Amino acid sequence: MKRWWLPFVHAMNGIRQAIKEERHMKVHAVIGLMVLVAAFYLPLTSVERAVLCLTIGVVLSAEMFNTAFERTVDLVTQEWHPLAKAVKDIASGAVLVLALTSIVIALCIFVPYLVQ
């Protein structure tokens, strides 16, 4: 039983560490919670709520991948290198694209309810 449960413990430790140590992860998590509260306050459909939950999960996962890329680059080299900078910038850009896309998705879902 312990061998089955151990990967989940490690995964939860990773989530906790990302939230504790990464400022942007905290921001994404807080905004995600605010969106979830709004989603259950407004009379959204189950599909709309599911889309919002999926969007939040994708953004949080992307932020954790970005953190993993950044830490891996830092592990490989402590010196400034244009490729290391490119890896970090591209991973960060991917999170930004997802975050902006999530805002558009949230607006598409929330605005019709707020206009009524």
C-alpha positions, 0 to 999 in steps of 0.5 A, spaced: 500 500 500 505 504 501 508 503 494 502 505 491 501 511 495 508 514 495 507 517 488 501 521 490 505 524 497 511 526 492 506 530 487 503 533 493 510 535 496 511 538 489 505 542 489 506 545 496 513 547 494 511 550 488 505 554 492 510 556 497 516 558 493 514 561 487 510 568 487 507 567 480 504 560 483 501 564 489 498 569 484 495 564 479 492 559 485 489 565 488 486 568 482 484 560 480 480 560 487 477 567 486 474 564 479 472 558 482 468 562 488 465 566 482 463 560 478 459 556 484 456 563 486 453 564 479 448 560 475 453 557 470 452 550 467 456 544 469 460 544 462 462 552 464 464 550 471 468 544 468 471 548 462 473 553 468 476 548 472 480 545 466 483 552 465 485 553 472 488 546 472 492 547 465 495 554 468 497 552 474 500 546 471 504 550 466 506 554 472 509 548 475 512 546 468 515 553 468 518 552 475 521 545 473 524 548 467 527 554 470 530 550 476 533 545 471 536 550 467 539 553 474 542 546 475 545 545 469 549 552 469 550 557 473 553 562 468 549 566 463 548 563 457 543 565 451 540 558 450 539 558 458 535 565 457 531 562 451 529 556 455 526 560 461 523 566 457 520 561 452 517 557 458 515 563 461 512 566 455 508 559 454 505 561 461 503 568 459 499 565 453 495 560 457 494 565 463 491 570 457 487 565 454 484 563 461 482 570 462 479 570 455 475 564 457 473 566 463 470 573 460 466 569 455 463 565 460 462 570 466 460 576 461 453 574 459 451 572 466 454 579 469 450 583 463 443 580 465 
